[in-house]
Amino acid sequence: MTSPHAKQNPAGKTARAKAADGRVYFSYAQIHQAITGLAPQIQEFKPDVIVAIGGGGFVPARMLRTIVKVPILAISLELYDDSTNTARASVVRRQWYDPTSELGKLVKGGRVLIVDEVDDTRTTLEYAVEEVKKDGPSSVAVAVVHNKLKPKRGELPADVLYLAGEHVEDFWNCYPWDADAYGRGIEAHEELAASAPGAARLMGPAV
């Protein structure tokens, strides 16, 4: 069993200042730098297929695919209810790959990399790993853009490789693909991300 703080490394924390609304904004460039900074470890893992958790994991997974050049399988899991901005009691499975399809067959006996944008409570990652393992992969790794340094409700098996582009404080992260949801256009979002104190301070890959 892993402890609530397992697979975290506070020494690799990236300090970012909150905007006036109390949120932290990340640009596409910052996300690209954080996730592709994990390329050496991911290439060493040698995945056969990427499983991207939607919606936040789709863009980081596509950024990684340029480097690792393996197919992407899309799944959609929901823990937070957008209508209430609260967490559900359990993960809702909206979409899953077909393990009998041409690409889905890569999971059985293969090396699977699961990608998401943020490790918050770890509940969604725990669910994804458990479900993927039911299809019999030889190895599983998890890569996230950001790991929030906070107690986790979910746990990952000891045999799962865990990689985080950055370890960040437990603030409300705003990602560019959600810019409209925060009432801002993408240009305003990117400007906020670039102008925030600490925005230029990108740490190396955190494992």
C-alpha positions as CSV (number, residue, x, y, z in Angstrom):
1,M,0.0,0.0,0.0
2,T,1.3,3.5,-0.8
3,S,1.1,6.3,1.7
4,P,-1.1,9.4,1.0
5,H,2.1,11.3,0.0
6,A,3.7,8.5,-1.9
7,K,5.1,9.2,-5.4
8,Q,5.7,12.8,-4.6
9,N,8.8,14.9,-4.4
10,P,8.5,18.2,-2.7
11,A,12.1,19.1,-3.5
12,G,11.0,19.4,-7.1
13,K,8.2,21.8,-6.4
14,T,7.5,24.6,-8.9
15,A,6.5,27.9,-7.3
16,R,3.9,29.9,-9.2
17,A,2.0,32.9,-8.0
18,K,-1.8,33.0,-8.2
19,A,-3.6,35.5,-10.4
20,A,-5.9,38.1,-8.8
21,D,-8.8,35.6,-9.0
22,G,-6.8,33.2,-6.8
23,R,-6.2,30.7,-9.7
24,V,-2.9,29.6,-11.4
25,Y,-2.9,29.8,-15.2
26,F,-0.8,27.6,-17.4
27,S,0.0,28.2,-21.0
28,Y,0.3,25.7,-23.8
29,A,4.1,26.4,-23.9
30,Q,4.4,25.7,-20.2
31,I,2.5,22.5,-20.5
32,H,4.5,21.4,-23.5
33,Q,7.8,22.0,-21.6
34,A,6.6,20.2,-18.5
35,I,5.2,17.0,-20.2
36,T,8.0,16.7,-22.9
37,G,10.6,17.1,-20.1
38,L,9.6,13.5,-19.2
39,A,10.6,12.2,-22.6
40,P,13.8,10.5,-21.5
41,Q,12.1,8.5,-18.8
42,I,9.2,7.7,-21.1
43,Q,11.5,6.6,-24.0
44,E,13.3,4.4,-21.5
45,F,9.9,2.8,-20.5
46,K,9.3,2.1,-24.2
47,P,5.5,2.3,-24.3
48,D,3.6,0.4,-27.0
49,V,0.5,2.6,-26.6
50,I,-0.7,5.7,-24.8
51,V,-4.0,5.8,-22.9
52,A,-5.1,9.4,-22.7
53,I,-7.6,10.3,-20.0
54,G,-10.1,12.9,-21.3
55,G,-10.6,15.6,-21.4
56,G,-7.4,17.0,-19.8
57,G,-5.0,14.3,-20.8
58,F,-5.7,14.5,-24.6
59,V,-3.5,17.5,-25.4
60,P,-0.5,16.4,-23.3
61,A,-0.8,12.9,-24.8
62,R,-0.7,14.4,-28.3
63,M,2.4,16.4,-27.3
64,L,4.1,13.2,-26.2
65,R,3.2,11.3,-29.3
66,T,5.4,13.5,-31.4
67,I,8.3,12.2,-29.4
68,V,7.4,8.6,-28.6
69,K,5.5,7.9,-31.8
70,V,3.0,5.3,-30.5
71,P,-0.8,5.2,-31.0
72,I,-3.2,6.9,-28.5
73,L,-6.3,5.3,-27.1
74,A,-8.8,7.8,-25.6
75,I,-10.8,7.2,-22.5
76,S,-13.1,9.6,-20.7
77,L,-13.5,9.6,-16.9
78,E,-15.3,12.1,-14.7
79,L,-14.8,12.6,-11.0
80,Y,-15.9,16.3,-10.8
81,D,-19.4,17.4,-11.6
82,D,-19.2,20.5,-13.7
83,S,-22.7,21.6,-12.8
84,T,-21.9,21.8,-9.1
85,N,-18.0,22.1,-9.1
86,T,-17.9,19.3,-6.6
87,A,-16.4,15.8,-6.5
88,R,-18.6,12.8,-7.1
89,A,-18.5,9.8,-4.7
90,S,-16.9,7.7,-7.4
91,V,-15.4,7.9,-10.9
92,V,-17.9,8.0,-13.8
93,R,-16.8,6.0,-16.9
94,R,-18.0,7.9,-20.0
95,Q,-15.8,6.3,-22.7
96,W,-13.4,3.4,-22.9
97,Y,-11.3,1.8,-25.6
98,D,-12.3,-1.5,-27.2
99,P,-9.7,-4.1,-26.2
100,T,-10.6,-6.2,-29.2
101,S,-9.9,-3.5,-31.7
102,E,-6.7,-3.2,-33.7
103,L,-5.2,-0.6,-31.4
104,G,-6.9,-1.9,-28.3
105,K,-5.2,-5.2,-28.7
106,L,-1.9,-3.4,-28.0
107,V,-2.8,-3.2,-24.3
108,K,-2.8,-6.9,-23.7
109,G,0.8,-8.0,-23.1
110,G,2.0,-4.4,-24.0
111,R,3.6,-1.5,-22.2
112,V,0.9,1.1,-21.5
113,L,1.5,4.8,-20.7
114,I,-1.5,6.5,-19.0
115,V,-1.5,10.3,-19.4
116,D,-3.5,13.0,-17.6
117,E,-3.0,16.7,-17.0
118,V,-3.1,16.7,-13.2
119,D,-2.8,14.3,-10.3
120,D,-5.2,15.9,-7.7
121,T,-6.7,13.3,-5.4
122,R,-5.3,10.4,-7.5
123,T,-8.7,8.8,-7.5
124,T,-9.1,9.0,-11.3
125,L,-5.6,7.6,-11.9
126,E,-6.2,4.8,-9.5
127,Y,-9.4,3.9,-11.4
128,A,-7.7,4.1,-14.8
129,V,-4.8,1.9,-13.7
130,E,-7.0,-0.7,-12.2
131,E,-9.2,-0.9,-15.3
132,V,-6.3,-1.0,-17.7
133,K,-4.6,-3.8,-15.7
134,K,-7.7,-5.9,-16.3
135,D,-6.7,-6.1,-19.9
136,G,-3.4,-7.8,-19.1
137,P,-0.6,-5.3,-19.9
138,S,3.0,-6.3,-19.2
139,S,3.8,-2.9,-17.6
140,V,1.9,0.3,-16.8
141,A,3.3,3.8,-16.3
142,V,1.5,7.1,-15.5
143,A,2.6,10.5,-16.7
144,V,1.0,13.7,-15.5
145,V,1.8,17.3,-16.3
146,H,1.2,18.4,-12.7
147,N,1.2,16.6,-9.4
148,K,-0.5,18.6,-6.6
149,L,1.4,18.2,-3.4
150,K,-1.5,17.2,-1.1
151,P,-2.8,14.0,0.6
152,K,-4.1,11.5,-1.9
153,R,-7.3,9.5,-1.7
154,G,-6.3,7.1,-4.4
155,E,-3.3,4.8,-4.5
156,L,-1.2,3.4,-7.3
157,P,0.4,-0.1,-7.2
158,A,4.1,-0.2,-6.4
159,D,4.9,-1.7,-9.9
160,V,3.5,1.3,-11.7
161,L,6.1,3.9,-12.9
162,Y,4.9,7.4,-11.9
163,L,6.2,10.5,-13.6
164,A,5.2,14.1,-13.1
165,G,6.4,17.1,-15.2
166,E,6.1,19.4,-12.2
167,H,5.1,19.2,-8.6
168,V,2.8,22.1,-7.8
169,E,1.0,23.6,-4.8
170,D,-2.6,22.8,-4.2
171,F,-4.1,25.7,-6.0
172,W,-6.9,25.9,-8.6
173,N,-5.1,25.2,-11.9
174,C,-6.5,26.7,-15.1
175,Y,-5.5,25.1,-18.4
176,P,-5.7,26.7,-21.8
177,W,-8.1,24.2,-23.3
178,D,-10.6,25.3,-20.6
179,A,-10.1,29.1,-21.2
180,D,-13.7,29.7,-22.3
181,A,-15.0,27.9,-19.2
182,Y,-13.3,30.6,-17.0
183,G,-14.9,33.4,-19.0
184,R,-11.7,34.4,-20.8
185,G,-10.5,34.0,-24.4
186,I,-7.4,32.0,-25.1
187,E,-5.4,35.2,-25.7
188,A,-6.2,36.6,-22.2
189,H,-5.5,33.2,-20.7
190,E,-2.1,32.9,-22.3
191,E,-1.2,36.5,-21.2
192,L,-2.1,35.7,-17.6
193,A,0.0,32.5,-17.7
194,A,3.0,34.3,-19.1
195,S,2.8,37.3,-16.8
196,A,2.3,35.5,-13.5
197,P,5.3,35.7,-11.1
198,G,7.2,32.4,-11.3
199,A,5.8,31.5,-14.7
200,A,9.3,31.3,-16.2
201,R,10.6,29.0,-13.5
202,L,10.1,25.6,-14.9
203,M,11.8,22.8,-12.9
204,G,13.1,19.6,-14.5
205,P,11.1,16.4,-14.7
206,A,9.9,15.3,-11.2
207,V,9.7,11.6,-10.4
